[in-house]
Amino acid sequence: MYPDIQLSDGIILLRPPMEEDASAIYDAVIESLSELHPWLDWATPAYDKSATLRLLEHFQQAWENSTAFQFVITGLPDGEYLGSCGIDGIDHKNETCNLGYWVRTGRAGKGIASRAVRLAARFAFQSLKLKRAEILAAAGNIASQRTAQKAGAHFEQLMKGHLVVRENLHDALLYSFTPADFKE
């Protein structure tokens, strides 16, 4: 596990979630539910505080098992909860992973998600030693596509009928990063 990991670009900080984040996460999800609902299975009108606790438990177990790495995004210097960014779908054989993200509605459109995506991708390459990070954005999720583009991910292809959210089939746009995108 990576208990003390903190990733920052001086504007935002990514860190593993803690139980103390539960109220802030819940408030942000409720604030953002109408934007999250079409794209995330867990973002339903039935979402409640116990769902937040289950998500936190799942995230913490994934960190402990190194199967996924969900980060909370906080603002600097105040520590305001801004959203979430994570690495999952890790394929060690092919050295790939998926990147996912969301930012609370009241802070959307300020470049937070693209900053978080870059920090998470760098972590995937430097700490996890992966060789490719992918973003799948539903064709209708324009905000997610813009985030991938602004973060510098490379558009690769439209994948027909590739994403399912609560039994709804969506076309997806595939974006990617490789370590070469982070050479300085």
C-alpha positions in Angstrom: 0.0 0.0 0.0 1.0 3.6 -0.4 -0.4 5.1 2.8 1.3 8.5 2.8 1.0 9.2 -0.9 0.2 12.8 -1.8 0.3 14.1 -5.4 0.2 17.8 -6.0 0.8 20.4 -8.7 0.6 23.3 -6.2 -3.1 23.9 -7.0 -4.7 20.6 -6.1 -3.7 17.7 -3.9 -4.6 14.0 -4.6 -4.5 11.6 -1.6 -6.1 8.3 -0.6 -9.6 8.7 0.9 -10.1 8.5 4.6 -13.2 7.9 6.8 -13.1 11.6 7.7 -13.9 12.4 4.1 -17.3 10.7 4.2 -19.4 13.9 4.9 -17.6 16.0 2.3 -17.9 13.2 -0.3 -21.6 12.7 0.4 -22.3 16.5 0.1 -20.4 16.7 -3.2 -22.2 13.7 -4.6 -25.6 15.1 -3.7 -24.6 18.5 -5.1 -23.5 16.8 -8.4 -26.0 14.0 -8.6 -27.8 15.2 -11.8 -24.4 15.5 -13.6 -23.1 12.2 -12.3 -26.2 10.0 -12.7 -26.0 9.4 -16.5 -22.4 8.3 -16.4 -21.7 6.5 -13.1 -23.6 3.4 -11.9 -23.4 4.3 -8.2 -24.8 7.8 -8.7 -28.5 7.2 -8.3 -31.4 9.0 -6.6 -31.1 6.4 -3.9 -27.5 7.5 -3.0 -27.3 8.0 0.7 -24.6 8.3 3.5 -24.4 4.6 3.8 -23.5 4.4 0.1 -20.6 6.8 0.8 -19.3 4.6 3.6 -19.5 1.5 1.3 -17.6 3.3 -1.4 -14.9 4.4 1.1 -14.6 0.9 2.4 -14.3 -0.4 -1.2 -11.7 2.2 -2.0 -9.6 1.5 1.1 -9.7 -2.3 0.4 -8.5 -1.7 -3.2 -5.6 0.5 -1.9 -4.7 -2.2 0.6 -4.7 -4.9 -2.1 -3.2 -2.6 -4.8 -6.0 -3.4 -7.2 -7.2 0.2 -7.7 -6.1 3.6 -6.5 -9.0 6.1 -5.9 -7.9 9.5 -4.8 -9.8 12.4 -3.3 -9.1 15.7 -5.0 -8.7 18.6 -2.6 -7.9 22.2 -3.1 -4.8 23.9 -1.8 -4.3 25.4 0.7 -7.7 25.0 2.2 -8.3 21.2 1.7 -11.8 21.7 0.2 -13.1 18.4 -1.2 -13.3 18.9 -5.0 -14.0 15.5 -6.4 -12.4 12.1 -7.1 -9.9 10.7 -9.6 -8.9 7.1 -9.8 -6.9 4.3 -11.4 -8.6 1.0 -11.9 -8.8 -1.8 -14.4 -5.1 -2.5 -13.8 -3.8 -5.1 -16.2 -0.3 -6.0 -15.1 0.4 -8.3 -18.0 -0.2 -5.6 -20.5 0.9 -2.8 -18.1 -2.3 -0.7 -18.6 -5.0 0.9 -16.5 -8.1 3.0 -16.7 -8.4 6.6 -15.4 -11.7 7.9 -14.1 -12.7 11.3 -12.6 -15.4 13.6 -11.5 -15.5 17.1 -10.0 -18.3 18.5 -7.9 -20.7 20.7 -9.8 -19.8 23.9 -8.0 -16.2 23.6 -9.0 -16.5 22.1 -12.5 -15.1 23.9 -15.5 -12.0 25.2 -13.6 -9.4 22.7 -14.9 -9.5 20.7 -11.7 -10.2 17.3 -13.4 -7.6 17.7 -16.1 -5.0 18.5 -13.4 -6.0 15.5 -11.4 -5.9 13.2 -14.4 -2.3 14.3 -15.2 -1.3 13.7 -11.6 -2.9 10.2 -11.5 -1.4 9.2 -14.9 2.1 10.2 -13.7 1.5 8.1 -10.6 0.5 5.1 -12.8 3.7 5.4 -14.8 6.2 6.3 -12.1 4.9 4.4 -9.1 3.0 1.5 -10.6 5.4 1.2 -13.6 2.5 0.9 -16.1 3.0 1.7 -19.8 -0.4 3.0 -20.8 -3.4 4.8 -19.1 -6.7 4.9 -20.9 -9.8 7.1 -20.5 -13.1 5.9 -21.8 -15.6 8.8 -22.1 -19.2 8.1 -23.1 -20.0 9.8 -26.4 -22.6 11.9 -24.7 -20.3 13.0 -21.8 -18.9 16.1 -23.3 -17.4 17.3 -20.0 -15.4 14.1 -19.7 -14.1 14.3 -23.2 -13.0 17.9 -22.7 -11.2 16.9 -19.5 -9.3 14.2 -21.4 -8.4 16.6 -24.2 -7.4 19.4 -21.8 -5.2 16.9 -19.9 -3.4 16.1 -23.1 -4.6 12.6 -23.6 -4.5 11.3 -27.2 -7.8 10.5 -28.9 -7.6 7.1 -30.5 -11.1 5.9 -31.6 -14.8 5.8 -31.2 -15.8 2.4 -29.7 -19.4 1.5 -30.6 -21.6 0.2 -27.8 -18.6 -0.1 -25.4 -19.9 1.3 -22.1 -22.9 0.2 -20.0 -24.3 2.4 -17.3 -27.4 0.9 -15.5 -28.3 -1.2 -18.6 -27.9 1.8 -21.0 -25.4 1.1 -23.7 -23.2 4.0 -24.8 -20.6 4.5 -27.5 -17.3 5.5 -26.0 -14.4 7.6 -27.0 -11.0 6.2 -26.2 -8.2 8.5 -25.1 -4.7 7.4 -23.8 -1.5 8.5 -22.2 1.9 6.8 -22.3 5.0 7.7 -20.2 6.4 9.6 -23.2 3.6 12.2 -22.6 5.3 13.1 -19.3 8.9 13.5 -20.4 10.2 16.9 -19.3 
